């Protein structure tokens, strides 16, 4: 979630704690490398992904026959089409008839003897999904990279932005390179770096901030992640980031937001903001500081998250002059909001988040323990969470969602991120939940898909390569048997519940195939591997594997 919140179990975590305690860290490139090596020797990083054994391809030519395409641009679905992939790129999208009528074979693209054809008639193809806030697990949560990557890929996520490189920049860049070469089963990775990570002395001047940015740029980082700093330092860091051609993200932590809110940082060149902190403060009209009660202590997460649920009501009202002024200026600045609605959902309905049906078979016991009420683990602030807290957070969501929807309607770019691994939110599954929450906020399902695909690619500067289904782009795609525009639940790895004509409860949906770089992965096989990991971990810990009674899983599809 954020720097302070990884706490104090490792050297890396102690760096992070220092950052939000009020300082950033400084040093040299050599110190960065040495610090990362020390962190890894201290077992600060999670276990890297093993060599890839899954997936077939890429092929000289792969033809997906008879599909309906939802291309990610906002265009309506089109089908039936034959989608032609040559090696790792989309080559052609050929209309082959009219819906509900027989297809004339004469007009279809031809396949050679060595080409691969998949009969997917009636299924839907979407661009691979992009998680803009995907931490690659954590040592405290006990989540190895293989577990995280297969949950993402099994739920159709083919690109992630790691907003911080909490396992160490060198570690993340190594996994990024292996993924790019398809040596591991993993999404594409964009590596952003927590501001100050790897330096041993506080960054106390704008010159030091610029030097740190220069050094991580030289190492190959794609961007930086801030939490707030003294204004002159944050402004210099953002300016240098832009000069180096990197991108930036910020969680505007309460420790700094009274000096730099989301609008101020957007004016300074911030490219994306995470969550919602800093937006209400930009909308204040009758105050300059959040109404903190006298006993408030930011270090107590029950205070922090409890009072956060009462913040939006202190801001300008929806549709007011100030509300529209902030939105229009952010749109003019080409600013991106990555709201991550899903990560705070337990605050408005704790029971729902705790009992999500995928926990039984997909959540590692170590991760479940991390979620449980604790004064140590981040996001485990449930030691006195009341009905009133949930009621206030429901109101918070209503106003927050209204702002994000209006921002989108004014032409603003909204992306889709999950921030899973905290607060009862699971990798992959709760990214799909974010799609549902965007629809709840007022987005048309096609706008949701665009936020999850093309908008994310644009925010990362990768839209020439990924984010939509267009000839020439990389073949990052997902295949699902059901129509996600009708019900996003069919994208969950657990599918959606339906009732047959003979009154039998069944599962439908789930991503059938995840295609990355032209390589076809059986999504259910990937999720089956995760279930095995969880089952073995529970057996080792002496815990039962609970199953959802009375619900029959859908049959696995044939391999391509």
N, C-alpha and C positions, 0 to 999 in steps of 0.2 A: 504494500500500500504506500508507505512513505518511509523516508530514511530513518527517522527516530524509531520507527515501529518494528524494525528487525531486531531491536533490543541489544543485549550485551553478551551473547554466548560466544561470539567469535571476534577475531581482530577486525574483520570487515564490518561486523555489526557495530563495534565500538567507534570506527570511523563514522559510520552513519549516524550514530547517536550524537556525536560531536557536531555534525552538520546542523541538525535541527535544534541543538542546544544553543546555537547562536553563532557558529563560526563555520568557515569552510577550510579545507585542508590544502596545504601547498607543498611544493618540493620540486623535484626534477623528474625527467622521464626515467632516469635510472631508478629513482626512488619508487616510481609507479610500478615498474617491472618487479623490483625487489619486494614491494609491499604485496603485490598480487601473488608472487611466489610464496611469500610467508603466509598469506591468507589461505592458499591452497594446501600448504603443508600443515596448517592448523585445521584442515578439513572444513574450511569455510565454504567451499564450492560443492555443489551436488555432483553425483556421479554422472559423467558424460554419457551420451547415447552410444549404444553398441553399433558395430557395423551393420549396414542395412541388409536384411534378408527378405524383406517384403517388397511387393510391387513387381509389375511386369512392364517391360518397355524401357525406353521409348522405341517406337517402331518407325520404320521408313515411312509407313502410312498407316494411320489408325482412323477408322470411320465409325462414328457414333450414328447409328441408323435410326431414323424415325422419331427424333426427339423434339420436344418443345423448348425453345431457347428463351430464357429470361436474361438479357444481355448485360444488365447492371447499369445501363445508361439512363434508365427511367422509361425506356421504350416498353410497350406492352409485349406480352409473350408472342412468339411466332413459331408455328409448327404445322405440319411435320417438316423437319429439315434433316438433312444428313450433314453432320459436322465433320469436316476432314482435318486431321492433324498430321502434319509431316514432321517427324522427329519430335521436337519439343515446342513447335509453334502451330497456331491455328492457321490453316491454309485457306479453307473455303467454308462457307455456310450456304448450302444449296437447298432451296425450297423444293420439295419433292411431291407436292400435292396439296390437297385440301383436307381439313380436319374431318374425321369420321368417314372418309371415302377411301377406297383401295388405292394403294400407291402404284403408279406405273413404273416398272423397273427400268424402262428405257431411259428415263430422265435422271437416273441416279448416278452419282460418281462411281467409277469403276474401281475395283480392287484387284491388285495383282496377286499372284500366288503366294507371295511372302508378306502381304499386307494383313493387318488385323481388322476384323469387323466385329462390332458389338451390336446386336439387335436390342435396342432400347426403346422400341416403339411405345409411345404413350408416356414415356418418362420425361422428366424436366432436367435441363442442364443450366446451371448458374455459374458465374465466375467463382473461383475459389474465394472463400471469406477471409477478411483481413481483421485480425485482432490488434487494435491500436494500443492496447494496454495489457500486454501479456508477459508478466514476470515468469522467467523460466524456473519455477520452483524455488525451494529454499531448504537449506540444511535443517533449520528448526522444524519445518513441516515434514521432513523425511521424504521428499518427493524427488526421486531420480529423474534425469532428463527423459529417459525412455518413456516413463509413465506420463509425463506432461506432454511430450510431443505426440504420443499416440492418442491421448485424449483430444488434443487439438485436431489432428488429422482425421480421427474417427468421426468428428463432428463437422468436418468440411472446411477447417481453417488451414489455409495454405500459406499464409504470411502472418508473422507476428512482429510487433515492435516491442522489444524488451526495454521498458522505460527506466533504465537505471543500471543495467549490467551488474546486478547485485552479486552474481557469482564471480565477479572480476571481469574487466574488459577483455583481457587476454583469453579467458575461458570462453566468453560469449563469441568473440571473433573466431575462435577455433571452431566452435559449433556452427557458426554462420558459414564458414568456408566449407565444412564437411557437408552441410545441407545444400549449398550451392552446387557442389559436385555430386550430389545425391549419394554420398557415401553413408549417410544415416537416414533413417525415416523421420523426417522433421519438416516443419514448414520453413519457408524462407524467413530469414531473421534480419531485422534491422536493430542495430546496437546503439542505444542511447546510453549516456553515462551520467550517473549522479554527479552534480556539480561538486568538484573538489575531490572526487574519489581518487585515491592513490597518492595523495600528497600528505606530508607529515606535519606541516606547519599551517597555521590559519592563513587563509587568503584575506588580507587586510587592506589591499589597495586595488584600484582598477587595473594597474599594470600587472599585478599578479594574476588577476582573473583572466586577462588576455593571454598570459603565458600558459596557464592551465589549458585553456581552450586550444591554443596552438599545439600543445603536446598531445592531447587526445585526438585532435584532427590528424596529426602525423601518424598516430597508431592505427587509424582506420575507423574511428567511431563515425556513426552516421548522424549523431545529434547529441544534445545534452539535455539533462532533466534537472530543473531547478525546483526549489521549495520556497524561495524567497531569500533575499539577502539585503544588506544595506543598499539603498537605491543606487549609489554611484558604482558599486561593485556589480550589481545585477545588470545595470544598463551597459556597462563595459563588456560583461560576458556575452550579452545578447548581440551587441554590436560586432564583437570579434567572431562570434558564431556565424553571423551572416556573412562576414567578410571571407571566412574560410569555407563557405558553401555548405555548412552544416545546418541542420534544423534543430528546433528547440521545443521543449514541452515544460509545463510548469504546473505543479500542485501548489496553489497559493496558500501556504500554511498560515494559520492564525497568528503565529509569532511575527510575521512580517506584513500581513495583508493591510494593516492600517497605514503602511507607508507606500506599498505598491499593490494596487488591486489589478484585476484582470484587464481592465481597459488601459491602465497605465502601461502594463507590460506589453500589451498588443501594440501600443504606440511606439514602444522601443524595439519592436521587431520580433517578439515572441510568435512562433508559428502555430502552436496548438496549446490549448489549456486543458488540463485533466480535471475530471469531476465537476465541481461547481464553485468551490471556494474562490472568492475574489469577485464573483459576479454580483451577489447581493451588495457587497461593499461598494461596487461601482454604481449601484442603483440607490444608494442612500441619499435622502433629501432633507431629513430632519435630524441627522446625527452623523458622526464620522467614525464611530467605533461601535462594534456590536454590543448589545446590552448584556454584558457579562454580570452574573450575580456576584455578590461580594466574596463568596467562598470558592469561586471558580479557580481551578488549577488545571492548566493544559496538560500536565503530566498524568492526570487521572482521566483515563479514557471514558469513564462513565460521565464525567463532566463535559469532556470535549465533544463526544457524540450526542449527548443529551441536549446540550445547548445549541449545537449545530442544527438540530431539528426545529429550532425556533427562530432561525435566522432570516429565512426568506420573507416572513411576515413583517420584518423591519425595513424591507426594501420598498422602492416605488412600486405602485400597483400595476398589474398588467394593462397595457394599452395607454398608460400615462405618457406625458411628454418625455420625462426622463427615461422611461423604459424604452421608448422608440429611439431616442437619441443615442443611447448606448448601443442598441442593436445595429442601427444604421452606420455608426462609426466603425464598429467591428467588422461589418460586412465590407465597408469601403477599404479597410486594411487587409482584406483577404485572410481574415482570422479563421481558425478552425476550433470548434468545440468538440471535445471527446468526452461526453457526459458520464459514461460508465454508471448509468442508473442502477445496474444490477448489483453493484458491490455494496450499496447501502440498503438494499431491500429488506434485510433482516431488521433494520431499525424500525420499519413500519409494520413488519409482520414476522416476528422471530420464529414462531412455530412453523410457518411455511418454509422458511429457509432451512431450518433444522431437519425437517422431515421430507425434503425433496427426495423423490423416489430413487434417484440415482445414487444416493449416499450408500445404500446397502451394499451394492456390488462394485461401485467404482471409487469410493473414497477410502484411501489407505487409513488404517487405524492411527498411524502417527499424525496424519493430517486432521483426523477427527479429534484427537486429543488436543491439537493446537487450537482448533476452533473453540473448544470448551471454555466456560467462564474462567477467566484468569486475570490477575493484575499484572502479569508478566508478558504473555503472548499478545501481540498486536491484534486488534479487532476482536478481542474476546471480552468485551465490556459488559457482560450480561449478569453481573453480580447484583444488580438491582435495576432491572429494566421493566418499566411499568406500562400499564394501559395508556396512561397519559403521554408517556414518551412516544408510543406508537401512534397515538392520535395526532400528536404534533408533527411527527414525521410524515404522516399521510398528507397533512396540509402542506408541509414543505415540498413534497413531491408534486402536488397539484400546481404550485407556483413555479417550481423549477421546470417542470415539463412544459408549462405554458411559455416560459421564456425560450426554451430550446426550440419549441415548435414555431414560435414567432420568428426566431432567428433564422430558421430554415425557410420560412415563408418570405422573408425579406431578402433571400438570396445567400444566406450564410451556409458554410460548409459544416455539416455535422457528421462525425465518424462513429464507429462502433468499437468499443473496448470493454473488457470485462474485469480486469484487475483481480482475477481469481487467485485462490490460494489463501484467502482470508475470509473471515466473516461468513462461513458456511458456503462459500462460493467455489465451485469446482471447475477446473479447466475444461474448456470445450462446451460442456453442458450449459454453463451459465453465460457463455457468449450467446448461445441461442436464446436464452432468457432475455438478453439485452435487446434482441430483435422484437420480442413481444412487448417490451417496455417502450421502445420507440413507437410502436403502433399505438400503445396506450396513450402516449404523449400527443397523438394526433397525426402521425405520419401515415400516409398511404402505404400499403405494403410494397409498392414499387419504389417509394422513397426510402423505405427501410432497406431494401436490397441495395439501392444505390449508396446509402450510407455505409453499408457493410462491405462494399466492393470498390466502386470507382472513386468515391469520396476519400476512402482510406488511401488508395493508390495515389491520388492527387496530393494528399497531405504529406505523403512520404516522398513525393517527387518521382514516383515510379509508374505513373499512368501511361507512359509510352509503352510499357512492357506488360503490365498486369492491370486488373481491376474491371475489365469488361471483356465480353466475347466479341472480338473483332479480328479479322484476318491480319496476320503479322504479329499479333501479341502472343506471349507465352501461353502454353496450354496448361493453365491452372484452372481447373474446373471441378464442379461437383455434380453428381447425378443422384436424383431422388425420384422415387416412383410416384409420389403424391405431389399435389400442387401446393407449394409453400405459400403462395399468395392467398390461398384459401385458409390456411392454418399453419403458422410457423412451428407448431408443435411437431409437425412431421419431419422437421430437421433434427430434432433431438436424437441422440444415440439410442434412447429408449423408445423412440417413436411416439405415436399418439394412440389413445384408446378409442376403439370403435366397437359397435355392436353389429353382428351379422344378422341376416334375415331370419336365421334360426335361433336368435337370441343368445349367441355365443360372444363373449368378450375377447377381442383380439387386439394385437398391436399392428399398426400400419406405419409406414414411413421409416425414418432413419435414413441417413445418407447411405446410398448403396456403394458408390465409388467416389473416391477422392483422387483426382488426377493432378499431379504436380510435375511440371516440366515434361509433360507427355508420358509420365510413368503412372500406370493405373494401379491404385491400391484398393483392396477390398476393405471398405471402412468397417464392416462388421468384424472382420478378422482382427483389425487393429484394436477394436474395443474388446474383443474376446481375449486378446493378450493382456489388456488392462485388468479385466475381471480375474484372470489367472493370477496376476501380481497381487491383487487385493486379497483373493482367497488364500494364497500362500502366506501373505503377511498376517492375516487374521488367524490362520491355523497356528502359525509360529507364536502369536501373542495369546493363543488360547481363547479367541473370541469367535462366536458363531457368525456364519455368513447368513444374514437375514435375506429372505426373498419376498417379493411382493406376491401375496397369495391370490389365486384365482385369476391371474392374468397370464395369458399364453403368449410368449414371444413369437414374432413373425419368423417364418422359415428363412434361413440364410439363402441369399441368391447364388446362382451358379457363378463360378469364376469366369472372367472373360476369356 
